[in-house]
Amino acid sequence: MVRGWHCPNGDDDKWVEFAERFLRNRVEVLNKDVAICLKRTRGTHAYFPALVICIAFADLLSGLYAGKLKGQRVEPIRRYAAKFMKNEYTSDPRGLDILYKFLRNKIAHLAYPNPFAMVTKPGQPKQRVSWKLNASRHRPAIKVRDYPAPKSLLKETVKPWPVSYDCRIEVSVRNFHSDIVSSISKYLCHLQSDRTAQAHFAKCMIDYFSR
């Protein structure tokens, strides 16, 4: 255990129970907020707020697993996904990379992402990547599509000149949310028996409640 950590009930042997209660409470808030965002209002959904909430929650879980809540990068999310989420999140590593570096960062700083981003696959020229968010149940939840020939952005997209792309990321916000929530039970099972994971969780709780 991390020095200075004590479970709220005074019994360190019961701290895993606290982890379960802590995450149960966080999931209740997550589910409520995502449900509101994905409720149709005048024929559409609030995709971006739902996606931001989901990515932030994935940040929290991967931080608890890594033992660090500040300065999060995509690498801890990759490791968390490989350990506790579906294989589809690691079969094409570009999915999480583009989601995190392109959509997450642009939403955080510009309110909405650009119509496209430039990304590079190892040993290959840069690709121009567009995006599409939906509330469907399609699999995988994050799909990266490569196109042999460039495609033009839709006419109704606001742009100063013709813009094309040769790759697209498609995100099912509903499935991404569901997969994040489903991963928690696996994480908690791991937490019960892994001393390193326990120490990481305890360290994060000290940081979380000492701010």
N, CA and C of each residue as an Amber inpcrd file, in Angstrom:
protein
   633
   0.8260000  -1.2040000   0.0000000   0.0000000   0.0000000   0.0000000
   0.8560000   1.2470000   0.0000000   0.2780000   2.3560000  -0.4660000
   0.9850000   3.6280000  -0.4620000   0.9470000   4.2250000   0.9340000
   2.1030000   4.7050000   1.4110000   2.1740000   5.2910000   2.7460000
   1.1960000   6.4600000   2.8500000   0.4730000   6.5140000   3.9480000
  -0.4660000   7.5950000   4.1780000  -1.8830000   7.2780000   3.7200000
  -2.0390000   6.1870000   2.9510000  -3.3810000   5.8420000   2.4890000
  -4.1160000   5.0370000   3.5330000  -5.3410000   5.4440000   3.8120000
  -6.2220000   4.6820000   4.6900000  -7.6090000   4.6700000   4.0840000
  -8.2090000   3.5250000   4.0750000  -9.5690000   3.4160000   3.5800000
 -10.4830000   4.2770000   4.4500000 -11.5210000   4.8910000   3.8800000
 -12.4010000   5.7550000   4.6620000 -12.9930000   5.1130000   5.9040000
 -13.1930000   3.7840000   5.8880000 -13.7730000   3.1470000   7.0670000
 -12.7100000   2.7290000   8.0950000 -11.4490000   3.0870000   7.8250000
 -10.3850000   2.8030000   8.7870000  -9.7930000   1.4200000   8.6750000
 -10.3190000   0.5820000   7.7800000  -9.8330000  -0.7880000   7.6280000
  -9.2290000  -0.9290000   6.2370000  -7.8950000  -0.9990000   6.1820000
  -7.2250000  -1.0630000   4.8810000  -7.6210000  -2.2980000   4.0880000
  -8.0530000  -3.3880000   4.7630000  -8.4570000  -4.5920000   4.0570000
  -9.7570000  -4.3820000   3.2800000 -10.4660000  -3.2940000   3.5630000
 -11.7500000  -3.0340000   2.9330000 -11.6550000  -2.0240000   1.7910000
 -10.4530000  -1.6120000   1.4290000 -10.3290000  -0.5150000   0.4730000
 -10.7990000  -0.8800000  -0.9370000 -10.7450000  -2.1790000  -1.3060000
 -11.2600000  -2.5840000  -2.6210000 -12.7580000  -2.3220000  -2.6880000
 -13.4220000  -2.5030000  -1.5490000 -14.8450000  -2.1910000  -1.4870000
 -15.0700000  -0.7050000  -1.7710000 -14.1490000   0.1290000  -1.2700000
 -14.2470000   1.5610000  -1.5580000 -14.0640000   1.8180000  -3.0550000
 -13.1410000   1.1170000  -3.6870000 -12.9230000   1.2790000  -5.1290000
 -14.2070000   0.9590000  -5.8900000 -14.9130000  -0.0820000  -5.4760000
 -16.1610000  -0.4540000  -6.1240000 -17.2110000   0.6430000  -5.9450000
 -17.3150000   1.1870000  -4.7390000 -18.2940000   2.2420000  -4.4890000
 -17.9310000   3.5200000  -5.2360000 -16.6570000   3.8380000  -5.2710000
 -16.1840000   5.0340000  -5.9630000 -16.5210000   4.9600000  -7.4550000
 -16.2000000   3.8410000  -8.0960000 -16.4570000   3.7070000  -9.5220000
 -17.9440000   3.5580000  -9.8220000 -18.6900000   2.9230000  -8.9280000
 -20.1350000   2.8160000  -9.1190000 -20.7560000   4.2120000  -9.1550000
 -20.3160000   5.0740000  -8.2570000 -20.8220000   6.4420000  -8.2240000
 -20.4580000   7.1990000  -9.4960000 -19.2060000   7.0360000  -9.9500000
 -18.7670000   7.7300000 -11.1670000 -19.5440000   7.2330000 -12.3920000
 -19.8220000   5.9230000 -12.4340000 -20.5500000   5.3550000 -13.5690000
 -21.9840000   5.8690000 -13.6070000 -22.6020000   6.0300000 -12.4610000
 -23.9620000   6.5670000 -12.4230000 -24.0270000   7.9410000 -13.0680000
 -23.0330000   8.7730000 -12.7770000 -22.9850000  10.1140000 -13.3700000
 -22.7100000  10.0210000 -14.8710000 -21.7650000   9.1600000 -15.2410000
 -21.4450000   8.9780000 -16.6560000 -22.6680000   8.5310000 -17.4360000
 -23.3610000   7.5160000 -16.9470000 -24.5260000   6.9880000 -17.6530000
 -25.6110000   8.0480000 -17.8050000 -25.8330000   8.8140000 -16.7600000
 -26.8650000   9.8650000 -16.8150000 -26.5170000  10.8990000 -17.8780000
 -25.2730000  11.3660000 -17.8680000 -24.8780000  12.4200000 -18.8010000
 -24.8950000  11.9330000 -20.2440000 -24.3920000  10.7150000 -20.4820000
 -24.3750000  10.1860000 -21.8470000 -25.8010000   9.9470000 -22.3430000
 -26.6820000   9.4580000 -21.4720000 -28.0730000   9.2260000 -21.8600000
 -28.7360000  10.5270000 -22.2940000 -28.4560000  11.6050000 -21.5830000
 -29.0220000  12.9090000 -21.9550000 -28.4770000  13.3410000 -23.3210000
 -27.1750000  13.1700000 -23.5300000 -26.5520000  13.5780000 -24.7950000
 -27.0670000  12.7730000 -25.9850000 -27.3570000  11.4900000 -25.7760000
 -27.7720000  10.6280000 -26.8780000 -29.2910000  10.5100000 -27.0100000
 -30.0100000  11.3150000 -26.2410000 -31.4620000  11.3750000 -26.4050000
 -31.7750000  12.3030000 -27.5650000 -32.5390000  11.8210000 -28.5100000
 -32.8110000  12.6250000 -29.7020000 -33.5700000  13.9060000 -29.3510000
 -33.0440000  15.0140000 -29.8250000 -33.7000000  16.3010000 -29.6850000
 -33.7660000  16.9390000 -31.0620000 -34.9770000  17.0760000 -31.5890000
 -35.1650000  17.6040000 -32.9350000 -34.3630000  16.8070000 -33.9690000
 -34.3560000  15.4800000 -33.7870000 -33.7690000  14.6060000 -34.7850000
 -32.2770000  14.4030000 -34.7210000 -31.6280000  14.8550000 -33.6660000
 -30.1820000  14.6820000 -33.5900000 -29.7450000  14.3930000 -32.1610000
 -28.4480000  14.1600000 -31.9890000 -27.8740000  13.8970000 -30.6740000
 -26.7630000  14.9010000 -30.3960000 -26.3860000  14.9900000 -29.1160000
 -25.2370000  15.8290000 -28.7370000 -24.0040000  14.9320000 -28.6870000
 -23.4620000  14.5980000 -29.8780000 -22.3790000  13.6310000 -29.9660000
 -21.1070000  14.1020000 -29.2570000 -20.7290000  15.3370000 -29.4930000
 -19.4470000  15.7930000 -28.9690000 -19.4000000  15.8160000 -27.4460000
 -20.4060000  16.3680000 -26.7420000 -20.3670000  16.2860000 -25.2730000
 -20.2910000  14.8510000 -24.7630000 -21.0430000  13.9360000 -25.4040000
 -21.0080000  12.5300000 -24.9840000 -19.6230000  11.9420000 -25.1890000
 -19.0030000  12.2550000 -26.3290000 -17.6770000  11.7080000 -26.6100000
 -16.6360000  12.2540000 -25.6480000 -16.7130000  13.5520000 -25.3470000
 -15.7650000  14.1550000 -24.4010000 -15.8760000  13.4910000 -23.0320000
 -17.1060000  13.2600000 -22.5730000 -17.3250000  12.6170000 -21.2710000
 -16.7300000  11.2090000 -21.2690000 -16.9590000  10.4740000 -22.3530000
 -16.4590000   9.0950000 -22.4310000 -14.9330000   9.0580000 -22.4400000
 -14.3150000   9.9310000 -23.2260000 -12.8590000   9.9550000 -23.2710000
 -12.2890000  10.3440000 -21.9130000 -12.9320000  11.2990000 -21.2490000
 -12.4740000  11.7100000 -19.9310000 -12.5740000  10.5580000 -18.9330000
 -13.6350000   9.7650000 -19.0460000 -13.7910000   8.6220000 -18.1380000
 -12.7440000   7.5580000 -18.4390000 -12.4460000   7.3510000 -19.7320000
 -11.3710000   6.4210000 -20.0950000 -10.0410000   6.9190000 -19.5540000
  -9.8430000   8.2370000 -19.5650000  -8.6510000   8.8300000 -18.9550000
  -8.5630000   8.4710000 -17.4740000  -9.6990000   8.5960000 -16.7710000
  -9.7220000   8.2820000 -15.3430000  -9.3530000   6.8230000 -15.0980000
  -9.9840000   5.9110000 -15.8140000  -9.7270000   4.4800000 -15.6070000
  -8.2830000   4.1120000 -15.9370000  -7.7900000   4.6250000 -17.0540000
  -6.4100000   4.2970000 -17.4270000  -5.4260000   4.9210000 -16.4510000
  -5.7890000   6.0900000 -15.8980000  -4.9380000   6.7070000 -14.8900000
  -4.9030000   5.9130000 -13.6050000  -6.0590000   5.3940000 -13.1770000
  -6.1030000   4.5550000 -11.9780000  -5.2410000   3.3160000 -12.1690000
  -5.3090000   2.7390000 -13.3520000  -4.5220000   1.5380000 -13.6470000
  -3.0260000   1.8510000 -13.6930000  -2.6940000   3.0260000 -14.2440000
  -1.2850000   3.4040000 -14.3830000  -0.7110000   4.0170000 -13.1140000
  -1.5940000   4.4760000 -12.2140000  -1.1250000   5.1160000 -10.9830000
  -0.8070000   6.5870000 -11.1470000  -1.4080000   7.2340000 -12.1600000
  -1.1260000   8.6420000 -12.4290000  -2.3400000   9.2900000 -13.0780000
  -2.8540000  10.3500000 -12.4490000  -4.0400000  11.0160000 -12.9700000
  -3.7270000  12.2830000 -13.7490000  -2.5390000  12.8070000 -13.6220000
  -2.1840000  14.0640000 -14.2770000  -1.3180000  13.7950000 -15.5080000
  -1.4230000  14.7140000 -16.4870000  -0.5800000  14.6160000 -17.6770000
  -0.8450000  13.3840000 -18.5040000  -2.1230000  12.9860000 -18.6240000
  -2.4500000  11.7670000 -19.3440000  -2.1040000  11.8630000 -20.8240000
  -1.6370000  10.7470000 -21.3660000  -1.3570000  10.6050000 -22.7870000
  -2.1330000   9.4060000 -23.3180000  -1.9680000   9.1280000 -24.6070000
  -2.7100000   8.0180000 -25.1980000  -2.1440000   6.6710000 -24.7740000
  -0.8540000   6.5990000 -24.4090000  -0.2430000   5.3100000 -24.0780000
  -0.9460000   4.5860000 -22.9260000  -1.2650000   5.2540000 -21.7990000
  -1.9770000   4.5390000 -20.7310000  -3.3360000   4.0030000 -21.1680000
  -4.0210000   4.7280000 -22.0520000  -5.3080000   4.2410000 -22.5440000
  -5.1090000   2.9990000 -23.4040000  -4.0530000   2.9950000 -24.2050000
  -3.7490000   1.7950000 -24.9940000  -3.5490000   0.5870000 -24.0840000
  -2.7730000   0.7830000 -23.0130000  -2.4910000  -0.3350000 -22.1020000
  -3.7550000  -0.7960000 -21.3870000  -4.5830000   0.1690000 -20.9500000
  -5.8310000  -0.1920000 -20.2740000  -6.7480000  -0.9470000 -21.2360000
  -6.8790000  -0.4570000 -22.4620000  -7.7460000  -1.0960000 -23.4460000
  -7.2690000  -2.5120000 -23.7660000  -5.9470000  -2.6820000 -23.8750000
  -5.3920000  -4.0070000 -24.1820000  -5.6860000  -4.9980000 -23.0590000
  -5.7570000  -4.5160000 -21.8420000  -5.9410000  -5.3860000 -20.6810000
  -7.4170000  -5.6670000 -20.3900000  -8.2770000  -4.6600000 -20.5450000
  -9.6340000  -4.7970000 -20.0290000 -10.7500000  -4.5940000 -21.0480000
 -10.4330000  -4.1630000 -22.2610000 -11.4800000  -3.8930000 -23.2350000
 -11.4250000  -4.9040000 -24.3800000 -12.3400000  -4.7940000 -25.3190000
 -12.4520000  -5.7420000 -26.4170000 -11.2160000  -5.6930000 -27.3080000
 -10.9520000  -6.8100000 -27.9880000  -9.7810000  -6.8960000 -28.8650000
  -9.8100000  -5.8630000 -29.9880000 -11.0050000  -5.4000000 -30.3460000
 -11.1150000  -4.4530000 -31.4570000 -10.3570000  -3.1490000 -31.1940000
 -10.1070000  -2.8540000 -29.9230000  -9.4070000  -1.6050000 -29.6010000
  -7.9020000  -1.7100000 -29.8130000  -7.4070000  -2.9260000 -29.9440000
  -5.9730000  -3.1040000 -30.1750000  -5.6720000  -3.6990000 -31.5480000
  -6.6920000  -4.1950000 -32.2510000  -6.4660000  -4.7960000 -33.5680000
  -5.9920000  -3.7430000 -34.5700000  -6.4790000  -2.5140000 -34.4380000
  -5.9910000  -1.4050000 -35.2540000  -5.6710000  -0.2600000 -34.3070000
  -4.4070000  -0.1260000 -33.8690000  -4.0380000   0.8800000 -32.8730000
  -4.2770000   2.3100000 -33.3170000  -4.4670000   2.5250000 -34.6340000
  -4.7230000   3.8820000 -35.0990000  -6.0270000   4.4370000 -34.5460000
  -6.9970000   3.5530000 -34.2530000  -8.2920000   4.0140000 -33.7830000
  -8.1890000   4.8650000 -32.5380000  -7.5740000   4.3340000 -31.4760000
  -7.4260000   5.0850000 -30.2400000  -6.5080000   6.2810000 -30.4290000
  -5.4630000   6.1330000 -31.2400000  -4.5420000   7.2450000 -31.4700000
  -5.2590000   8.4370000 -32.0860000  -6.0280000   8.1880000 -33.1480000
  -6.7370000   9.2780000 -33.8170000  -7.8230000   9.8390000 -32.9070000
  -8.5470000   8.9490000 -32.2370000  -9.5950000   9.3970000 -31.3210000
  -9.0270000  10.3450000 -30.2780000  -7.9030000   9.9580000 -29.6900000
  -7.3380000  10.7260000 -28.5810000  -6.6270000  11.9890000 -29.0650000
  -5.7470000  11.8440000 -30.0730000  -4.9160000  12.9730000 -30.4910000
  -5.6610000  13.9650000 -31.3770000  -6.6180000  13.4600000 -32.1520000
  -7.3300000  14.3220000 -33.0870000  -8.6390000  14.8200000 -32.4850000
  -9.5790000  13.9130000 -32.2240000 -10.8860000  14.3380000 -31.7430000
 -10.8280000  14.9170000 -30.3330000 -10.1930000  14.1960000 -29.3960000
 -10.1560000  14.6770000 -28.0130000  -9.4740000  16.0360000 -27.9060000
  -8.2920000  16.1460000 -28.4800000  -7.5290000  17.3810000 -28.3270000
  -8.1880000  18.5630000 -29.0280000  -8.7400000  18.3240000 -30.2160000
  -9.3810000  19.4170000 -30.9290000 -10.6650000  19.8680000 -30.2540000
 -11.4420000  18.9050000 -29.7270000 -12.6600000  19.2760000 -29.0140000
 -12.3090000  20.0860000 -27.7690000 -11.2580000  19.6700000 -27.0680000
 -10.8680000  20.3530000 -25.8400000 -10.4250000  21.7830000 -26.0890000
  -9.7710000  22.0280000 -27.2280000  -9.1800000  23.3430000 -27.4690000
  -9.9570000  24.2140000 -28.4470000 -10.7320000  23.6030000 -29.3430000
 -11.4140000  24.3780000 -30.3860000 -12.9300000  24.2050000 -30.3590000
 -13.4650000  23.5340000 -29.3510000 -14.9030000  23.2530000 -29.2090000
 -15.3440000  22.1340000 -30.1540000 -14.9220000  22.1810000 -31.4190000
 -15.2140000  21.1250000 -32.3810000 -13.9400000  20.8240000 -33.1630000
 -13.7700000  19.5810000 -33.5940000 -12.5540000  19.2510000 -34.3520000
 -12.5910000  19.8500000 -35.7460000 -11.4290000  19.9670000 -36.3740000
 -11.3630000  20.3760000 -37.7720000 -12.0710000  19.3310000 -38.6310000
 -12.4280000  19.6800000 -39.8860000 -13.0420000  18.6720000 -40.7610000
 -12.1180000  17.4890000 -41.0280000 -10.8010000  17.6840000 -40.8560000
  -9.8560000  16.6030000 -41.1020000  -8.5820000  16.8600000 -40.3050000
  -7.7590000  15.8320000 -40.1900000  -6.4460000  15.9540000 -39.5630000
  -5.4390000  15.2090000 -40.4280000  -4.1690000  15.5780000 -40.2930000
  -3.1130000  14.8840000 -41.0190000  -2.4330000  13.9080000 -40.0620000
  -2.4170000  12.6350000 -40.4220000  -1.7630000  11.6270000 -39.5940000
  -0.8370000  10.7920000 -40.4740000   0.1060000  10.1290000 -39.8310000
   1.0930000   9.3480000 -40.5630000   1.1270000   7.9160000 -40.0550000
   1.0510000   6.9510000 -40.9670000   1.2870000   5.5590000 -40.6320000
   2.7820000   5.2950000 -40.7860000   3.3700000   4.4700000 -39.9170000
   4.8180000   4.2270000 -39.9880000   5.2830000   3.8430000 -41.3880000
   6.2760000   4.5820000 -41.9070000   6.8600000   4.2650000 -43.1940000
   6.0180000   4.6370000 -44.3900000   4.9150000   5.3940000 -44.1660000
   4.0410000   5.7500000 -45.2740000   3.7840000   7.2590000 -45.2780000
   3.3230000   7.8010000 -46.4140000   3.0200000   9.2370000 -46.4840000
   1.8870000   9.6120000 -45.5340000   1.7620000  10.8990000 -45.2830000
   0.6930000  11.3760000 -44.4190000  -0.6730000  11.1140000 -45.0480000
  -1.6540000  10.8690000 -44.1690000  -3.0360000  10.7090000 -44.6080000
  -3.8650000  11.8750000 -44.0970000  -4.8560000  12.2450000 -44.9020000
  -5.8090000  13.2600000 -44.4740000  -7.0450000  12.5250000 -43.9460000
  -7.2980000  12.6400000 -42.6410000  -8.3450000  11.8550000 -41.9820000
  -9.5530000  12.7220000 -41.6610000 -10.7200000  12.2850000 -42.1090000
 -11.9720000  12.9170000 -41.7400000 -12.6270000  12.0920000 -40.6270000
 -13.7820000  12.5030000 -40.1350000 -14.4120000  11.8040000 -39.0140000
 -15.9240000  11.7650000 -39.1720000 -16.5250000  10.7970000 -38.4650000
 -17.9720000  10.6700000 -38.4240000 -18.3590000  10.0790000 -37.0740000
 -19.2570000  10.7340000 -36.3610000 -19.7530000  10.2410000 -35.0760000
 -21.2040000   9.8120000 -35.2420000 -21.5970000   8.7520000 -34.5240000
 -22.9820000   8.3090000 -34.5730000 -23.3510000   7.6190000 -33.2770000
 -24.6180000   7.2760000 -33.1490000 -25.1080000   6.5930000 -31.9500000
 -25.5490000   5.1770000 -32.2720000 -25.0340000   4.6100000 -33.3630000
 -25.4300000   3.2720000 -33.7900000 -24.7550000   2.2110000 -32.9130000
 -25.0580000   0.9510000 -33.2400000 -24.4420000  -0.1760000 -32.5400000
 -23.4210000  -0.8810000 -33.4270000 -22.8680000  -0.1840000 -34.3990000
 -21.9470000  -0.8520000 -35.3140000 -20.6620000  -1.2610000 -34.5990000
 -20.0420000  -2.3000000 -35.1260000 -18.7570000  -2.7870000 -34.6260000
 -17.7290000  -2.7530000 -35.7480000 -16.4860000  -2.4220000 -35.4170000
 -15.9990000  -2.0050000 -34.1050000 -16.5040000  -0.6170000 -33.7220000
 -16.4140000  -0.3060000 -32.4490000 -16.8910000   0.9980000 -31.9770000
 -16.0790000   2.1300000 -32.5930000 -14.8010000   1.8850000 -32.8240000
 -13.9320000   2.8620000 -33.4850000 -13.3710000   2.1930000 -34.7350000
 -13.7990000   2.6630000 -35.8880000 -13.3790000   2.0580000 -37.1510000
 -12.5930000   3.0730000 -37.9690000 -11.4500000   2.6510000 -38.4900000
 -10.6450000   3.4960000 -39.3720000 -10.7430000   2.9380000 -40.7790000
 -11.2430000   3.7500000 -41.7000000 -11.4190000   3.3310000 -43.0900000
 -10.3800000   4.0200000 -43.9720000  -9.6420000   3.2510000 -44.7450000
  -8.7090000   3.8010000 -45.7300000  -9.3650000   3.7560000 -47.1070000
  -9.1620000   4.7950000 -47.9070000  -9.7280000   4.8610000 -49.2480000
  -8.6030000   4.8830000 -50.2790000  -8.7220000   4.0900000 -51.3340000
  -7.6550000   4.0390000 -52.3500000  -7.5150000   5.3330000 -53.1310000
  -8.6230000   6.0790000 -53.2240000  -8.5970000   7.3650000 -53.9280000
  -9.2120000   8.4330000 -53.0220000  -8.7280000   9.6680000 -53.0720000
  -9.2640000  10.7360000 -52.2130000 -10.7550000  10.9580000 -52.4480000
 -11.4630000  11.2960000 -51.3680000 -12.8830000  11.6340000 -51.4240000
 -13.0610000  13.0890000 -51.0280000 -14.0620000  13.7380000 -51.5780000
 -14.3210000  15.1380000 -51.2570000 -15.2250000  15.2380000 -50.0340000
 -14.9640000  16.2410000 -49.2010000 -15.8640000  16.5020000 -48.0910000
 -17.2320000  16.8970000 -48.6240000 -18.2730000  16.6290000 -47.8560000
 -19.6300000  16.9200000 -48.2990000 -19.7940000  18.3900000 -48.6580000
 -20.6690000  18.6410000 -49.6200000 -20.8750000  20.0200000 -50.0650000
 -21.3280000  20.9340000 -48.9340000 -22.1560000  20.3740000 -48.0100000
 -22.6910000  21.2290000 -46.9470000 -21.6660000  21.5280000 -45.8600000
 -20.5030000  20.8700000 -45.9000000 -19.4550000  21.1680000 -44.9310000
 -18.8760000  22.5550000 -45.2080000 -18.7940000  23.3890000 -44.1790000
 -18.2720000  24.7390000 -44.3500000 -16.7570000  24.6670000 -44.5270000
 -16.2810000  25.1450000 -45.6770000 -14.8490000  25.1190000 -45.9770000
 -14.5250000  26.2280000 -46.9680000 -13.3200000  26.7990000 -46.9200000
 -12.9870000  27.9240000 -47.8060000 -12.6320000  27.5020000 -49.2250000
 -12.3350000  26.2080000 -49.4390000 -11.9640000  25.7030000 -50.7630000
 -12.2020000  24.1910000 -50.7720000 -12.1740000  23.5500000 -51.9310000
 -12.3940000  22.0970000 -51.9840000 -11.3830000  21.3460000 -51.1190000
 -11.8910000  20.4200000 -50.3140000 -11.0430000  19.6450000 -49.4010000
 -11.3420000  18.1620000 -49.5860000 -10.3010000  17.3600000 -49.6390000
 -10.4770000  15.9180000 -49.8000000  -9.8240000  15.1760000 -48.6440000
 -10.1500000  13.8830000 -48.5190000  -9.5680000  13.0340000 -47.4840000
  -9.3910000  11.6380000 -48.0480000  -8.4570000  10.8720000 -47.4720000
  -8.2550000   9.4950000 -47.9290000  -8.3670000   8.4860000 -46.7850000
  -8.8680000   8.9450000 -45.6440000  -9.0690000   8.0700000 -44.4850000
 -10.1760000   8.6710000 -43.6330000 -10.9450000   7.8160000 -42.9540000
 -12.0170000   8.3220000 -42.1030000 -12.0840000   7.4910000 -40.8240000
 -12.2780000   8.1650000 -39.6970000 -12.5340000   7.4780000 -38.4390000
 -14.0260000   7.5920000 -38.1350000 -14.6540000   6.4630000 -37.8560000
 -16.0720000   6.4190000 -37.5160000 -16.2010000   5.9120000 -36.0840000
 -16.8890000   6.6620000 -35.2560000 -17.0020000   6.3280000 -33.8370000
 -18.4660000   6.1320000 -33.4560000 -18.7790000   4.9480000 -32.9500000
 -20.0820000   4.7140000 -32.3390000 -19.9790000   5.1420000 -30.8790000
 -20.4690000   6.3200000 -30.5780000 -20.3600000   6.8520000 -29.2150000
 -21.0850000   5.9410000 -28.2290000 -22.2040000   5.3850000 -28.6550000
 -22.9790000   4.5080000 -27.7700000 -22.1750000   3.2520000 -27.3930000
 -21.5360000   2.6290000 -28.3780000 -20.7570000   1.4270000 -28.0930000
 -19.4730000   1.7360000 -27.3340000 -18.8490000   2.8560000 -27.6530000
 -17.6470000   3.2610000 -26.9270000 -17.9770000   3.4330000 -25.4460000
 -19.0840000   4.0880000 -25.1620000 -19.5300000   4.2570000 -23.7740000
 -19.7920000   2.9060000 -23.1200000 -20.5050000   2.0390000 -23.8210000
 -20.8270000   0.7230000 -23.2790000 -19.5730000  -0.0910000 -22.9890000
 -18.5860000  -0.0380000 -23.8680000 -17.3500000  -0.8090000 -23.6900000
 -16.5350000  -0.2940000 -22.5130000 -16.5320000   1.0080000 -22.3200000
 -15.8170000   1.5820000 -21.1720000 -16.4370000   1.0880000 -19.8690000
 -17.7590000   1.1560000 -19.7860000 -18.4510000   0.7090000 -18.5660000
 -18.2290000  -0.7870000 -18.3340000 -18.2970000  -1.5830000 -19.4010000
 -18.1120000  -3.0330000 -19.2700000 -16.7130000  -3.3950000 -18.7870000
 -15.7350000  -2.5640000 -19.0890000 -14.3570000  -2.8660000 -18.6980000
 -14.1350000  -2.7650000 -17.1940000 -15.0090000  -2.0460000 -16.5040000
 -14.7780000  -1.7650000 -15.0810000 -14.8110000  -3.0430000 -14.2530000
 -15.7110000  -3.9580000 -14.5600000 -15.7820000  -5.1990000 -13.7820000
 -14.4830000  -5.9930000 -13.9190000 -13.8850000  -5.9990000 -15.1050000
 -12.6070000  -6.6900000 -15.3030000 -11.4960000  -5.9850000 -14.5280000
 -11.5280000  -4.6660000 -14.5530000 -10.5220000  -3.9110000 -13.8060000
 -10.6420000  -4.1940000 -12.3070000 -11.8620000  -4.2250000 -11.7870000
 -12.0490000  -4.4680000 -10.3520000 -11.6170000  -5.8870000  -9.9650000
 -11.8680000  -6.8590000 -10.8200000 -11.3920000  -8.2190000 -10.5450000
  -9.8680000  -8.2470000 -10.4800000  -9.2400000  -7.5510000 -11.4040000
  -7.7750000  -7.4560000 -11.4030000  -7.2850000  -6.7440000 -10.1480000
  -8.0030000  -5.7410000  -9.7340000  -7.6170000  -4.9460000  -8.5700000
  -7.6090000  -5.7830000  -7.2930000  -8.5190000  -6.7300000  -7.1900000
  -8.6330000  -7.5270000  -5.9830000  -7.4010000  -8.3830000  -5.7070000
  -6.6700000  -8.7610000  -6.7500000  -5.5670000  -9.7060000  -6.5620000
  -4.1930000  -9.1650000  -6.9320000  -4.1310000  -7.9960000  -7.5540000
  -2.8470000  -7.4690000  -8.0140000  -2.3790000  -6.3320000  -7.1080000
  -1.2750000  -6.5500000  -6.4110000  -0.7830000  -5.5760000  -5.4330000
  -0.3050000  -4.2890000  -6.1050000   0.2670000  -4.4060000  -7.3030000
   0.7060000  -3.2030000  -8.0060000  -0.4870000  -2.3410000  -8.3880000
  -1.5380000  -2.9750000  -8.9030000  -2.7510000  -2.2340000  -9.2560000
  -3.3670000  -1.5860000  -8.0210000  -3.3080000  -2.2800000  -6.8830000
  -3.8320000  -1.7260000  -5.6400000  -3.0530000  -0.4800000  -5.2220000
  -1.7390000  -0.5580000  -5.3190000  -0.9060000   0.5880000  -4.9600000
  -1.1560000   1.7610000  -5.9020000  -1.3360000   1.4760000  -7.1730000
  -1.6170000   2.5410000  -8.1380000  -2.9530000   3.2140000  -7.8330000
  -3.9720000   2.4130000  -7.5230000  -5.2770000   2.9770000  -7.2020000
  -5.1850000   3.8460000  -5.9530000  -4.5100000   3.3440000  -4.9230000
  -4.3740000   4.0980000  -3.6820000  -3.6500000   5.4160000  -3.9080000
  -2.5980000   5.3930000  -4.6930000  -1.8460000   6.6050000  -5.0080000
  -2.7440000   7.6340000  -5.6950000  -3.5670000   7.1660000  -6.6160000
  -4.4690000   8.0740000  -7.3290000  -5.5400000   8.6490000  -6.4040000
  -6.0160000   7.8590000  -5.4470000  -7.0130000   8.3600000  -4.5230000
  -6.4460000   9.4730000  -3.6400000  -5.1920000   9.3290000  -3.2470000
  -4.5410000  10.3840000  -2.4740000  -4.5240000  11.6770000  -3.2800000
  -4.1800000  11.5500000  -4.5520000  -4.1370000  12.7270000  -5.4240000
  -5.5280000  13.2690000  -5.6670000  -6.4850000  12.4030000  -5.9040000
  -7.8530000  12.7870000  -6.2560000  -8.5340000  13.5540000  -5.1290000
  -8.3560000  13.1070000  -3.8810000  -9.0610000  13.7120000  -2.7510000
  -8.2220000  14.7140000  -1.9720000  -7.0080000  14.9940000  -2.4630000
  -6.1530000  15.9640000  -1.7770000  -6.0490000  17.2880000  -2.5180000
  -6.7590000  17.4120000  -3.6200000  -6.6790000  18.6380000  -4.4140000
  -7.3940000  19.7760000  -3.7060000
